[in-house]
């Protein structure tokens, strides 16, 4: 398969979401594939093209997966319930969305000889403390009553099912493990266009827009490495253009150079927000326990940093964008989209 082959069709499940919408733009710009986007909403998918078709529905719609696996050679699964607050508040829905609902997709791709490119998560590594390697690191989750791990466990079990179908039933697959992908259109602002606690970036942006203290769960001491959505999209497009290299592989996509504590992230965002928006005065920080912020059953990993040597080798890819380079555009995106709504309250 070459990127000039316009007869190929890629179906992106979750194509209206944050990662899916960025990926579709990348596919339309970097390849000649036809793209089918499936999701329940498409507010984030702003690109248009004669090669793009939208289907507004749920993957649970009867007959949908049968139709898309009949029409598309490549299936990219980005669908997930992946907000940490949900893991221990709505664990049954999280397990069903991230495991049960996708079981038919795995079987259909196997039966019909389709290539399944599945977005998993870096959370499958759990509490493993060292640099995370796809083919070596153990996947260490917390005890059952720590329901935060429902998401990671569901994702890990689906990975194992996909792997088993590949090894024993001939499924062509690639598993992508994203590490904290930052970019525009990432999340909602609680109380404006969404309910419940979003991910950390949107939580901090809400505090900045409302001039409230930035809440640091357990003091913000956990460390994460952040990769720009542009770098991430570039890597996934390269995967799709290189089936011979990437089939049967599990691939970390992240940027180990952007390794900071959550407190450091908050401090960077405050400084950049004040610089961009001319905001006078000081912002404060408030330490809060994970249980108070997320509810009972919360747990966390102290550090999450990827080994990306496989991505470098298979894709000829290196992440380029630093955290300081990506944050201004992300912050301005939130300001432009939400400042009027905040000001009217």
Phi, psi and omega per residue, in radians:
X1 nan 2.359 3.078
X2 -2.095 2.799 -3.099
X3 -1.305 -0.003 3.045
X4 -1.693 0.051 -3.069
X5 -1.515 1.669 -3.072
X6 -1.343 -0.037 3.113
X7 -1.432 -0.242 -3.107
X8 -1.386 2.505 3.130
X9 -2.134 2.295 3.094
X10 -1.983 2.214 3.051
X11 -1.798 2.168 3.102
X12 -1.860 1.829 3.053
X13 -1.373 2.200 -2.966
X14 1.512 0.461 -3.056
X15 -1.197 -0.228 3.081
X16 -1.655 -0.018 -3.105
X17 -1.504 -3.044 -3.075
X18 -1.055 -1.057 -3.117
X19 -1.236 -0.706 -3.110
X20 -1.077 -0.726 -3.120
X21 -1.173 -0.671 3.078
X22 -1.183 -0.689 3.136
X23 -1.109 -0.742 -3.128
X24 -1.073 -0.744 3.075
X25 -1.013 -0.784 3.135
X26 -1.090 -0.720 3.134
X27 -1.127 -0.712 -3.130
X28 -1.217 -0.561 -3.127
X29 -1.426 -0.572 -2.966
X30 -1.855 -0.162 3.135
X31 -2.366 3.081 3.041
X32 -1.950 0.282 -3.135
X33 -1.157 2.635 2.889
X34 -1.386 2.461 -3.048
X35 -2.179 2.255 3.042
X36 -1.914 2.091 3.132
X37 -1.813 2.219 3.129
X38 -2.113 2.175 3.072
X39 -2.938 2.987 3.130
X40 -1.497 -0.403 3.086
X41 -2.467 2.713 -3.099
X42 -2.314 0.456 3.135
X43 -1.052 -0.573 -3.095
X44 -1.490 -0.247 -3.127
X45 -1.610 1.575 -3.031
X46 -1.645 -0.180 -3.106
X47 -1.355 2.639 3.055
X48 -2.333 2.633 -3.122
X49 -2.935 2.564 3.031
X50 -1.132 -0.267 3.107
X51 -1.584 0.021 -3.107
X52 -1.927 2.260 3.041
X53 -2.142 2.371 3.107
X54 -1.851 2.406 2.994
X55 -2.197 1.972 -3.057
X56 -1.629 1.740 -3.122
X57 -2.919 3.067 3.072
X58 -1.655 2.638 3.086
X59 -1.184 -0.210 3.079
X60 -1.448 -0.120 -3.138
X61 -1.042 2.206 -3.120
X62 -0.958 2.258 3.090
X63 1.511 -0.191 -3.070
X64 -1.097 -0.910 -3.075
X65 -1.108 -0.598 3.065
X66 -1.087 -0.701 -3.119
X67 -1.201 -0.840 -3.050
X68 -1.239 -0.559 3.091
X69 -1.309 -0.365 3.032
X70 -1.341 -0.564 -3.006
X71 -1.661 -0.312 -3.004
X72 -2.149 2.396 3.105
X73 -1.380 -0.506 -3.101
X74 -2.158 2.234 3.087
X75 -1.964 2.117 3.096
X76 -1.897 2.038 -3.081
X77 -1.776 1.867 3.100
X78 -1.926 -0.002 -3.034
X79 -1.210 2.458 3.139
X80 -3.008 2.695 2.804
X81 -1.746 1.818 -2.935
X82 -2.270 0.562 3.043
X83 -1.688 2.126 -3.036
X84 -0.921 -0.573 -3.125
X85 -1.101 -0.433 -3.105
X86 -1.381 -0.394 -2.957
X87 -1.063 -0.651 -3.134
X88 -1.940 0.033 3.066
X89 -1.765 -0.609 3.130
X90 -2.334 1.006 -3.003
X91 -1.114 -0.595 -3.134
X92 -1.120 -0.787 3.117
X93 -1.116 -0.656 3.135
X94 -1.113 -0.786 3.140
X95 -1.143 -0.743 -3.130
X96 -1.129 -0.776 -3.090
X97 -1.185 -0.626 -3.034
X98 -1.672 -0.106 3.105
X99 -2.338 -1.123 -2.987
X100 -1.042 -0.805 -3.053
X101 -1.155 -0.349 -3.074
X102 -1.732 -0.069 3.117
X103 -1.013 -0.775 3.125
X104 -1.093 -0.567 3.134
X105 -1.099 -0.766 3.140
X106 -1.078 -0.788 -3.129
X107 -1.131 -0.747 -3.109
X108 -1.175 -0.713 3.097
X109 -1.097 -0.654 3.099
X110 -1.134 -0.858 -3.083
X111 -1.121 -0.608 -2.989
X112 -1.795 0.098 3.081
X113 1.188 0.591 3.121
X114 -1.617 2.684 3.082
X115 -1.597 2.079 -3.141
X116 -1.745 2.012 3.022
X117 -1.808 1.851 -2.984
X118 -1.872 2.239 3.050
X119 -1.475 1.954 3.034
X120 -1.664 -2.335 -3.089
X121 -2.811 2.630 3.021
X122 -1.190 -0.271 -3.131
X123 -1.150 -0.281 3.128
X124 -1.099 -0.394 3.100
X125 -1.261 -0.300 3.064
X126 1.069 -2.192 -3.046
X127 -1.676 0.198 3.116
X128 -1.013 2.213 -2.914
X129 -1.550 -0.225 -3.001
X130 -1.830 -3.117 3.087
X131 -0.973 2.319 -2.942
X132 -1.646 2.070 -3.086
X133 -1.982 2.284 -3.006
X134 -0.982 -0.736 -2.978
X135 -1.804 0.115 -3.086
X136 -2.289 -0.692 -2.987
X137 -1.233 2.375 3.036
X138 -1.217 2.684 3.117
X139 -1.801 1.808 -2.915
X140 -1.982 1.850 -3.129
X141 -1.812 2.829 -3.134
X142 -1.354 3.138 -3.114
X143 -1.158 2.858 -3.031
X144 -1.042 -0.654 -3.078
X145 -1.277 -0.200 3.011
X146 -1.515 1.528 -2.953
X147 -1.241 -0.138 3.046
X148 -0.942 -0.497 -3.056
X149 -1.479 0.082 3.104
X150 -1.040 -0.713 -3.133
X151 -1.123 -0.882 -3.117
X152 -1.083 -0.684 -3.117
X153 -1.174 -0.753 3.114
X154 -1.099 -0.749 3.129
X155 -1.141 -0.720 -3.138
X156 -1.135 -0.745 -3.126
X157 -1.130 -0.661 3.095
X158 -1.157 -0.680 3.050
X159 -0.982 -0.800 -3.097
X160 -1.150 -0.629 3.083
X161 -1.161 -0.783 3.113
X162 -1.047 -0.785 3.121
X163 -1.039 -0.767 -3.127
X164 -1.120 -0.721 3.079
X165 -1.093 -0.628 3.114
X166 -1.200 -0.763 -3.083
X167 -1.303 -0.586 -2.966
X168 -2.014 -0.252 -3.098
X169 -2.278 0.127 2.990
X170 1.462 0.247 3.126
X171 -1.144 2.282 2.960
X172 -1.485 2.120 -3.063
X173 -2.550 2.765 2.880
X174 -2.458 2.310 3.104
X175 -1.858 2.197 3.121
X176 -1.842 2.243 3.064
X177 -1.926 1.727 3.137
X178 -1.311 2.509 3.073
X179 -2.029 1.664 2.977
X180 0.848 1.347 -3.081
X181 -1.531 2.067 -3.104
X182 -1.841 2.423 3.074
X183 3.090 3.067 3.084
X184 -1.060 2.688 3.089
X185 1.158 0.436 -3.010
X186 -1.224 -0.857 -3.022
X187 -2.596 2.985 3.090
X188 -1.501 2.952 2.983
X189 -1.844 2.133 -3.101
X190 -1.005 2.303 3.117
X191 1.579 -0.171 3.105
X192 -1.954 -1.026 3.137
X193 -2.294 0.409 3.096
X194 -2.988 2.791 3.125
X195 -2.098 2.643 -3.115
X196 1.559 3.054 -3.039
X197 -1.504 2.083 3.079
X198 -1.414 -2.958 3.123
X199 -1.331 3.016 -2.876
X200 -1.047 -0.689 -3.110
X201 -1.024 -0.851 -3.128
X202 -1.201 -0.590 3.069
X203 -1.059 -0.813 3.132
X204 -1.159 -0.669 3.129
X205 -1.137 -0.668 3.087
X206 -1.066 -0.754 3.130
X207 -1.105 -0.703 3.133
X208 -1.162 -0.777 -3.109
X209 -1.142 -0.644 -3.130
X210 -1.633 0.006 -3.125
X211 0.978 0.806 3.092
X212 -1.871 2.802 3.088
X213 -1.040 2.436 3.071
X214 -1.420 2.081 -3.067
X215 -1.469 2.204 -3.108
X216 -1.905 1.892 -3.120
X217 -1.147 2.161 -3.100
X218 0.900 0.665 3.076
X219 1.402 0.037 3.140
X220 1.226 0.455 -3.062
X221 -1.453 -0.310 3.101
X222 -1.087 2.558 -3.117
X223 -1.965 2.467 3.079
X224 -2.389 2.688 3.009
X225 -1.923 2.311 -3.000
X226 -1.963 2.360 3.099
X227 -2.049 2.461 3.141
X228 -1.231 2.590 -3.137
X229 -1.123 -0.479 3.069
X230 -1.166 -0.800 3.082
X231 -1.106 -0.719 -3.136
X232 -1.095 -0.829 -3.140
X233 -1.059 -0.735 3.105
X234 -0.993 -0.762 -3.132
X235 -1.118 -0.763 -3.093
X236 -1.209 -0.671 3.068
X237 -1.063 -0.711 3.086
X238 -1.084 -0.662 3.081
X239 -1.048 -0.843 -3.070
X240 -1.145 -0.505 3.126
X241 -1.474 -0.076 -3.092
X242 -2.247 1.083 -3.079
X243 -1.078 -0.665 -3.082
X244 -1.115 -0.617 -3.135
X245 -1.381 -0.558 -2.877
X246 -1.825 -0.229 3.113
X247 -1.149 2.415 3.137
X248 1.393 0.209 -3.080
X249 -1.973 2.620 2.925
X250 -1.886 2.209 -2.961
X251 -2.277 2.121 2.979
X252 -1.271 2.380 2.985
X253 -2.211 1.895 -3.127
X254 -2.856 -3.065 3.131
X255 -2.314 1.677 -3.095
X256 -1.115 -0.291 3.123
X257 -1.297 -0.361 -3.141
X258 -1.674 0.883 -3.094
X259 -1.652 1.947 -3.126
X260 -2.450 2.818 2.996
X261 -1.361 2.804 3.109
X262 -1.141 -0.566 3.059
X263 -1.136 -0.741 3.097
X264 -1.079 -0.683 3.074
X265 -1.047 -0.807 3.137
X266 -1.051 -0.756 -3.139
X267 -1.122 -0.705 3.089
X268 -1.092 -0.761 -3.104
X269 -1.143 -0.675 3.087
X270 -1.069 -0.846 -3.091
X271 -1.096 -0.753 -3.117
X272 -1.224 -0.707 3.110
X273 -1.049 -0.784 3.129
X274 -1.122 -0.669 3.141
X275 -1.183 -0.735 -3.084
X276 -1.324 -0.639 -2.981
X277 -1.834 -0.001 -3.134
X278 1.050 0.569 -3.069
X279 -1.367 2.079 3.125
X280 -1.452 2.865 3.100
X281 1.526 3.022 -3.077
X282 -1.846 2.561 3.001
X283 -1.766 2.531 -3.119
X284 -1.919 2.877 3.121
X285 -2.107 2.518 -3.137
X286 -2.224 2.099 3.069
X287 -1.348 2.368 -3.124
X288 -2.519 2.507 -3.129
X289 -1.264 2.676 3.101
X290 -1.055 -0.642 -3.133
X291 -1.189 -0.674 3.105
X292 -1.184 -0.641 -3.072
X293 -1.370 -0.805 -3.030
X294 -1.826 -0.294 -3.105
X295 1.766 2.991 -3.135
X296 -1.027 2.578 3.131
X297 1.635 0.000 -3.136
X298 -1.315 2.549 3.058
X299 -2.636 3.000 -3.091
X300 -2.716 2.862 3.000
X301 -1.829 2.419 -3.035
X302 -1.233 -0.461 -3.044
X303 -2.729 2.463 -3.141
X304 -2.422 1.786 -3.090
X305 -2.322 2.281 -3.021
X306 -1.602 2.559 2.799
X307 -1.488 2.126 -3.096
X308 -1.980 0.376 -3.117
X309 -1.110 -0.585 3.117
X310 -1.173 -0.752 3.102
X311 -1.071 -0.715 3.094
X312 -1.064 -0.765 -3.054
X313 -1.266 -0.790 -3.061
X314 -1.366 -0.567 -2.967
X315 -1.907 -0.214 -2.982
X316 1.066 0.666 -2.968
X317 -2.045 2.458 2.977
X318 -2.433 2.309 3.053
X319 -1.164 2.482 -3.035
X320 -2.034 -0.498 -2.933
X321 -1.536 2.197 3.096
X322 -1.406 2.862 3.112
X323 -1.079 -0.724 3.126
X324 -1.125 -0.501 3.121
X325 -1.370 -0.599 -3.061
X326 -1.462 -0.501 -3.011
X327 -1.131 -0.708 -3.112
X328 -0.993 -0.809 -3.136
X329 -1.131 -0.661 3.138
X330 -1.158 -0.788 -3.132
X331 -1.108 -0.757 3.111
X332 -1.101 -0.629 3.093
X333 -1.049 -0.785 3.105
X334 -1.146 -0.752 -3.136
X335 -1.065 -0.804 -3.112
X336 -1.133 -0.614 -3.090
X337 -1.446 -0.477 -2.948
X338 -2.113 -0.247 -3.019
X339 -1.080 -0.649 3.129
X340 -1.123 -0.729 3.132
X341 -1.162 -0.663 3.105
X342 -1.153 -0.753 -3.115
X343 -1.141 -0.422 -3.123
X344 -1.482 -0.043 -3.086
X345 -1.729 nan nan
